[in-house]
Amino acid sequence: MNILITGGVGFIGSNTAINFSKKNQNRITLVDNFSRANVDKNAEFLKKNYPGIKIIKSDVGNLKNYKKDLNKSDVVIHLAGQTAVTTSVSNPAIDFNSNLKSGFLLLNEIRKSNPQAIFIYSSTNKVYGDVPSPTRTQLSSGFDETTPLNFISPYGCSKGAFDAYALDYHRIYGLKTVVFRQSCIYGKRQFGVEDQGWVAHFSKQFLFRKPITIFGSGRQIRDLLYVEDLIEAYELAIKNINKISGQAFNIGGGPKNAYNLITVIKQLEKVYGHKVKIIYKKQRPGDQDFYVSNNKKLKDKLHWQAKTDFKAGIKELINWQKDNL
């Protein structure tokens, strides 16, 4: 297959590229504008170790730079975009252009020039916003796809709007689209910064014995999914596209891998054998107090489930950081 991955030298993109490139029949093209800090290191790693992967430096919206590759792609995995709620609040125009406008140009080009391509979109749990009073079922089993959408930040608006476009382009034009509403993803090749990739950021702060800032009480709960488990879901979606086209799936570590921020810090203390200073600040707008994915629909449709326990996955991330940072 010809597989094109936008945001391809980022954390999820580089791991996805490596996974699919190991299958001999696949030809991989990555499109990335290199705007994220340190992704050039991922690009260097890919060039050295996987020279067959083609890397195009471009904004997703500049279709002319990769149109030929796009139009011969069998699969497009759309990971590119602005990824932080905080950045969307401080500069909503950048967020809009990156997440909605560029995504629309890409999807519409596929509609016109390559309508048989499979299109997988990396959406977010932020499309559900903050549920102030989760039900007993949601607290025990997580949020499923019947949860009402609630875009509470510019980031939620831009991701949610394109989420809707991806689903509607199946309904109206018959495109083979699938939406993954992803929870917190972590793993190797993730550098992590304060406003995005918080598990990797926390671990990096421990590695360099630097303080961690917590915005809010630290009791906010998230479910954590190891990146290789996510990529397995991408593979299953491609294999079963005729069964699941036009559908959205929540995907995360689920209740068994749900932790609050303080508990993650305590786990890092155990693994590293030391503590770091914790600084508390006011909770940021757009933050969710509680979100855990209910993966039942994905399990029922694709027989997928999260395999990597967080305590094992975090050690994999830490070992990678020690070798590469």
Protein Blocks (a to p, Z undefined) as FASTA:
>chain_A
ZZddehklmmklmmmmmmmmmpmkbccddddehlaghklmmmmmmmmmmmmbccddddfk
lmmlmmmmmmmpfbdcdfbdcfbfklmmmmmmlmmmmmmmmmmmmmmmmmmmmmmbccdd
dddfklnopafbacfklmmnopafklccddfbfklmmmmmmmmmmmmmmmmnopacdddd
ddddedehilbpakgoklmmmmmmmmnopacddedjhlaccddddfklmmmmmmmmmmmm
mmmgoiacdddebjmlgccfklmmmmmmmmnopacddddddddehiafbdcddfklmmmm
nopacfbdfklmmmmmmmmmmmmZZ
